[in-house]
C-alpha cells in the first residue's frame, strides 16, 4: 500500500509522460496513460485496502476484513480524512460484537472524521444509539436515532431503526407487578 502523496506523485509522472507521448505523435499511448493515471487518482480518494475490507465484510468474513485493515499501519499518512473515517467505521463494526466501549470510540471518530455516504453515517449513528441505549443513556440514544432516521433518505436501514424504536419503547414501559405488594402484606400482619 502506497502513501497517499506517493499516489499523487505517480499520477503527475504518468500525466507528464502522457503529454510527452502526445507531443511525439503517439495519441493512443497518451490516452492510455491518462486513463492509467485516473486509477491512481481513484485510489487516492478510495483506498484499495478499505475497498478489499468492504468486500470481505460483504461476504460476512470479519476475520478477513480485519486482516486487510491491519495492513494499514499509518492511517494519517496513507488515507485522506474521509477514508480515515471509514477505517474507524469498519473497525467499529467489527469490534461492536465484542467490546462496546471501543466500538463507541471508533464510531465517534468515524462521525468526526466524516463519511461520504449518508447511509453509512446513518448506520454509524444507529450503532451509537444502540450502544448509548445499552448503557442506559436514553436521551442520547433517542437523539442519535432521530439523526440516523433523517440521514436514511433511501430507507436502507429503516427496519433496524424501527426495531430500535420498539426496543426503546419496551424498555420505557414500567413493569407491572401483579398481586399485592409485600409491604401491604406486612402491614396487615402488624394490624392483627
C-alpha positions in Angstrom: 0.0 0.0 0.0 1.4 3.4 -1.0 1.4 6.6 0.9 -1.3 9.0 -0.4 1.3 11.5 -1.5 3.2 8.9 -3.5 0.0 8.1 -5.4 -0.2 11.8 -6.4 3.4 11.8 -7.5 2.9 8.7 -9.6 -0.2 10.4 -11.1 1.8 13.5 -12.0 4.6 11.4 -13.6 2.1 9.4 -15.6 0.3 12.5 -16.9 3.7 14.1 -17.8 4.7 11.0 -19.8 1.2 11.1 -21.4 1.8 14.6 -22.5 5.2 13.6 -23.9 3.5 10.8 -25.8 1.0 13.3 -27.3 3.9 15.6 -28.4 5.7 12.7 -30.1 2.5 11.9 -32.0 1.6 8.7 -30.1 -2.0 9.8 -29.3 -3.2 6.3 -28.4 -0.4 5.8 -25.9 -1.1 9.3 -24.4 -4.8 8.4 -23.9 -3.9 5.1 -22.4 -1.5 6.8 -19.9 -4.2 9.4 -19.0 -6.6 6.6 -18.3 -3.9 4.8 -16.2 -3.4 8.0 -14.1 -7.1 8.1 -13.3 -6.7 4.7 -11.5 -4.2 6.4 -9.1 -6.5 9.4 -8.6 -9.3 7.0 -7.8 -7.1 5.1 -5.3 -6.1 8.4 -3.7 -9.7 9.0 -2.7 -10.8 5.4 -2.3 -8.1 3.4 -0.6 -7.6 -0.1 -2.0 -7.2 -1.8 1.4 -10.5 -0.4 2.6 -12.2 -1.5 -0.6 -10.9 -5.0 -0.1 -12.1 -4.9 3.5 -15.6 -3.9 2.4 -15.6 -6.8 0.0 -14.7 -9.2 2.9 -17.5 -7.7 5.1 -20.0 -8.1 2.3 -19.2 -11.9 2.5 -19.5 -11.8 6.3 -15.8 -12.6 6.6 -14.9 -10.5 9.7 -11.6 -12.1 10.2 -10.5 -11.5 6.6 -11.7 -7.8 6.8 -9.7 -7.4 10.0 -6.6 -8.8 8.3 -6.9 -6.3 5.5 -7.5 -3.4 7.9 -4.5 -4.4 10.0 -2.3 -3.8 6.9 -2.9 -0.1 7.3 -0.1 0.9 9.7 -0.1 4.7 9.4 -3.7 5.9 8.6 -2.8 9.6 8.6 -0.1 9.1 6.1 -1.9 6.6 3.9 -5.5 7.8 3.9 -7.4 11.0 3.3 -9.7 12.3 6.1 -12.9 10.5 4.9 -11.0 7.3 4.4 -9.8 7.5 8.0 -13.4 7.9 8.9 -14.2 4.7 7.0 -11.3 2.9 8.7 -12.8 3.8 12.1 -16.3 2.9 10.9 -15.2 -0.6 9.8 -13.2 -1.2 13.0 -16.3 -0.1 14.9 -18.5 -2.6 13.1 -16.0 -5.4 13.8 -15.3 -4.5 17.4 -19.0 -3.9 18.3 -19.5 -7.7 18.6 -17.0 -8.0 21.5 -16.2 -4.6 23.0 -18.9 -1.9 23.1 -16.7 0.8 24.7 -14.1 0.5 22.0 -16.8 0.4 19.3 -18.3 3.6 20.6 -14.9 5.3 20.4 -14.4 4.1 16.8 -17.9 5.2 15.7 -17.5 8.6 17.3 -14.1 9.0 15.5 -15.8 8.0 12.2 -18.5 10.6 12.6 -16.0 13.3 13.5 -13.7 12.4 10.5 -16.7 12.2 8.2 -18.2 9.5 6.0 -19.1 10.3 2.4 -22.3 8.4 2.2 -25.4 9.4 4.2 -26.4 5.8 4.8 -23.0 5.0 6.3 -23.3 8.0 8.6 -26.8 6.9 9.5 -25.6 3.3 10.3 -22.8 4.7 12.5 -25.3 6.9 14.4 -27.7 3.9 14.7 -24.9 1.8 16.2 -24.0 4.6 18.6 -27.7 4.9 19.5 -27.7 1.1 20.3 -24.6 1.5 22.4 -25.9 4.5 24.3 -29.2 2.7 24.9 -27.5 -0.3 26.3 -25.5 2.0 28.7 -28.9 3.5 29.9 -28.4 6.9 28.2 -31.8 7.0 26.7 -31.9 10.7 25.7 -28.6 10.4 23.8 -29.9 7.2 22.1 -33.1 8.9 21.1 -31.2 11.9 19.6 -28.9 9.7 17.7 -31.8 7.6 16.4 -33.6 10.7 15.2 -30.4 11.8 13.4 -30.0 8.4 11.8 -33.6 8.4 10.6 -33.1 11.8 9.0 -29.9 10.6 7.2 -31.6 7.4 5.9 -33.3 9.1 2.9 -33.4 5.8 0.9 -34.8 3.7 3.7 -31.9 1.4 3.6 -31.8 0.9 7.4 -35.5 1.7 8.1 -36.1 -1.8 9.5 -33.3 -1.5 12.0 -34.4 1.9 13.1 -37.9 0.6 13.6 -36.6 -2.3 15.7 -34.5 0.0 17.8 -37.6 2.3 18.4 -39.6 -0.7 19.5 -36.9 -1.9 21.9 -36.7 1.6 23.4 -40.5 1.7 23.9 -40.4 -1.8 25.6 -37.7 -0.6 27.9 -39.6 2.6 28.8 -42.8 0.8 29.8 -42.8 0.4 33.6 -43.1 -3.2 34.8 -46.4 -4.1 36.4 -46.5 -6.1 39.5 -49.4 -8.5 39.9 -50.9 -9.3 43.2 -50.3 -7.4 46.4 -47.0 -5.8 47.2 -45.1 -7.4 50.1 -45.2 -4.1 52.1 -49.1 -4.2 52.3 -48.9 -7.9 53.5 -46.6 -6.9 56.3 -49.0 -4.0 57.3 -51.9 -6.5 57.6 -49.8 -8.8 59.8 -48.9 -6.0 62.1 -52.5 -4.9 62.4 -53.5 -8.4 63.7 
